[in-house]
């Protein structure tokens, strides 16, 4: 996955997360010129952009799109970034950067023609909220597997809408079932480790996108949710051992700290680890 290229003033690009198939960038533009300008050199990657603040216009040939928080915008490898800022203000955007192999798997025609069929698609409140939650998760250094999987799903949804393609049904073939269960074995044996999607997909010889689709189709949950469940179960086993502190429990189960342990317990069990231990054993330490 490419890291952000050298900034082309007035655009500043910062990496919030760098994964195998998708990266999350924080893009800040200080331009306020209402005239059309060539704001960056031709893009070195495919990018799905979610505006966060400010408003601007995007120009492609004779077509013009307004860029604001009501839509997501797609940029293809090699495209120039021509913009204007009629409101006289800068802008800030989240960029979900996809590698070429992932785009080819999602929408082969995009790579063939060098552009997306639609430069922008409307974004409803739920999708925008998912984007905001993703940015916050990446900022606070959330689990790599969860950040990458959520970013990939969000970008894939936008790309498919732009290309007018629905998700392809995966039939439950023997090969898909075997792949899903092989991934499950990997997670069950390596859940305490810090894993990205690439760490799971590479040994299985498949793309990260294909692995995500097949696993969720087979088991009904994404990879990161299944791993979180495994970690919670491991933490529960540790929680009731005599003399184990919450720090010990978090470390043994693969959580990076007590805060992450608390968050996982509240999400899955509706209570903190201490409350669960107290409720079931009558002791708090």
Buried (B, 14 or more C-beta within 10 A) or exposed (E): BEEBEEEBEBBBBEBBBBBBBBBBBBBBBBBBEEEBBEBBEEBEBBBBBBBBEBBBBBBBEEEEBEBBBEBBBBBBBEBBBBBBBEBEBBBBBBBBBBBBEBBBBBBEEBBEEEBBBBBBBEBEEEBBEBBBEBBEBBEEEBBBBBBBBBBBBBBBBBBBBBBEEEEEEBEEEEEBEEBBEBBBEBBEEBBBEEBBBBBBBBEBEBBBBBBBBBBBBBBEEBBBBBBBBBBBEBBBEBBEEEEBEBEEBBBBBBBEEBEBBBBBBBEBBEBBBBBBBBEEEEEEE
